[in-house]
Amino acid sequence: MNPTLVRGDDVHRVLVMPIDIEISELGLGVKEPRADWTRSAEVHISSALQDQLINRNIELIETDESISLEDRDNQVVQLIKLHEAVASSIVVSTRLPDLLPNKRNSFDWTLGQSATALREDYDAQYALFTFVRDAHSSAERVVAGIVTGLLFGVTPQGGQQIGYASLVDLESGQIVWFNSLVRGTGDLREAQPANEAVQLLLTDFPS
């Protein structure tokens, strides 16, 4: 969905929500979240988001990055979890429309009235929610892939990069723009691939 931001005159105040991100390591049959990888990716993605949005003449409002997601206000945490559920449903409705036939011909998604409290708390017009998941193979998995590839012509599947981004109108709680990203390449622990991912994720972001 690609609307034009309508609130305000020239600069639009957008609250950048804490990124819901997790980068994992794929072992031999095990996927384990890595806090160090996650933090590196979060720093690069946050920086790329700021650059991309500022270039669109948007005034950014940020929550306190020194507070971990686990220690944040419960309302913020619950909204971030709700966004994950709603964003997943949007993707399902797009790719498998028969599963959600009532959404087939309309884009009508909301985070509810609870999201409108952010407008007063942060004096923002919109909120940008971002969800990112990625995984990278461990050294053992890479070696196993080489061996099985040589012996059987089959290699273990690597990680898949998944991202969702939603712009929420804080007056109504409605999601007014959404985009998703699914790809099998790009290391978000590095600045350039993270910037490329954010560019893709913000494709057709409203101006």
Backbone hydrogen bonds, N-H to C=O, Kabsch-Sander energy under -0.5 kcal/mol:
donor,donor_aa,acceptor,acceptor_aa,energy
12,H,57,N,-0.7
14,V,12,H,-0.8
14,V,59,E,-2.7
15,L,13,R,-0.5
15,L,126,Y,-3.2
16,V,14,V,-0.6
16,V,61,I,-3.1
17,M,15,L,-0.9
17,M,128,L,-2.1
20,D,130,T,-2.7
21,I,19,I,-1.2
22,E,132,V,-1.5
24,S,134,D,-2.4
25,E,32,E,-2.9
26,L,24,S,-0.5
26,L,136,H,-3.2
27,G,25,E,-0.8
27,G,30,V,-4.2
29,G,27,G,-1.9
32,E,25,E,-2.5
32,E,30,V,-0.5
34,R,23,I,-2.8
35,A,33,P,-0.6
38,T,34,R,-2.4
39,R,35,A,-2.4
40,S,36,D,-2.0
41,A,37,W,-2.5
42,E,38,T,-2.5
43,V,39,R,-2.3
44,H,40,S,-1.9
45,I,41,A,-2.7
46,S,42,E,-2.6
47,S,43,V,-2.0
48,A,44,H,-2.2
49,L,45,I,-2.7
50,Q,46,S,-2.3
51,D,47,S,-2.2
52,Q,48,A,-2.6
53,L,49,L,-2.6
54,I,50,Q,-2.6
55,N,51,D,-1.8
56,R,53,L,-1.1
57,N,54,I,-1.8
58,I,53,L,-1.3
59,E,12,H,-1.7
60,L,58,I,-0.6
61,I,14,V,-2.6
63,T,16,V,-0.9
65,E,63,T,-0.7
67,I,64,D,-1.5
68,S,66,S,-0.6
71,D,68,S,-0.8
72,R,68,S,-0.6
72,R,69,L,-0.9
76,V,73,D,-0.5
77,V,73,D,-2.1
78,Q,74,N,-2.7
79,L,75,Q,-2.0
80,I,76,V,-2.1
81,K,77,V,-2.2
82,L,78,Q,-2.4
83,H,79,L,-2.5
84,E,80,I,-1.7
85,A,81,K,-1.7
86,V,82,L,-2.7
87,A,83,H,-3.2
88,S,84,E,-2.1
89,S,85,A,-1.7
90,I,86,V,-2.1
91,V,87,A,-2.1
92,V,88,S,-2.2
93,S,89,S,-2.7
94,T,90,I,-1.6
95,R,91,V,-2.5
96,L,92,V,-3.2
99,L,96,L,-2.1
100,L,96,L,-0.5
100,L,97,P,-0.7
103,K,100,L,-2.0
104,R,101,P,-1.2
106,S,103,K,-0.9
108,D,106,S,-0.9
111,L,173,G,-2.9
115,A,112,G,-1.4
116,T,113,Q,-1.2
117,A,114,S,-0.9
118,L,115,A,-1.4
119,R,116,T,-1.0
120,E,116,T,-0.8
121,D,117,A,-2.2
122,Y,118,L,-2.4
123,D,119,R,-1.1
124,A,119,R,-0.5
125,Q,13,R,-2.3
126,Y,13,R,-1.8
127,A,168,V,-1.9
128,L,15,L,-3.0
129,F,127,A,-0.6
129,F,166,S,-2.8
131,F,164,Y,-2.8
132,V,20,D,-3.0
133,R,162,I,-2.7
134,D,22,E,-1.8
136,H,24,S,-2.2
138,S,26,L,-3.0
142,V,138,S,-2.2
143,V,139,A,-2.3
144,A,140,E,-2.5
145,G,141,R,-2.3
146,I,142,V,-2.0
147,V,143,V,-2.4
148,T,144,A,-2.8
149,G,145,G,-2.0
150,L,146,I,-2.2
151,L,147,V,-2.5
152,F,148,T,-2.8
153,G,148,T,-0.7
153,G,149,G,-1.1
154,V,148,T,-1.2
161,Q,183,R,-3.2
162,I,133,R,-3.0
162,I,160,Q,-0.5
163,G,181,L,-2.6
164,Y,131,F,-2.5
165,A,179,N,-2.3
166,S,129,F,-2.4
167,L,177,W,-2.5
168,V,127,A,-3.0
168,V,166,S,-0.6
169,D,174,Q,-2.9
170,L,125,Q,-2.1
170,L,168,V,-0.6
172,S,169,D,-0.7
173,G,169,D,-3.3
175,I,109,W,-2.8
176,V,167,L,-2.6
176,V,174,Q,-0.7
177,W,167,L,-1.1
179,N,165,A,-2.1
181,L,163,G,-2.7
183,R,161,Q,-2.2
188,L,186,G,-0.8
190,E,187,D,-1.9
194,A,190,E,-1.8
195,N,191,A,-2.4
196,E,192,Q,-2.2
197,A,193,P,-2.2
198,V,194,A,-2.2
199,Q,195,N,-2.3
200,L,196,E,-2.1
201,L,197,A,-2.5
202,L,198,V,-2.2
203,T,200,L,-1.3
205,F,202,L,-2.1
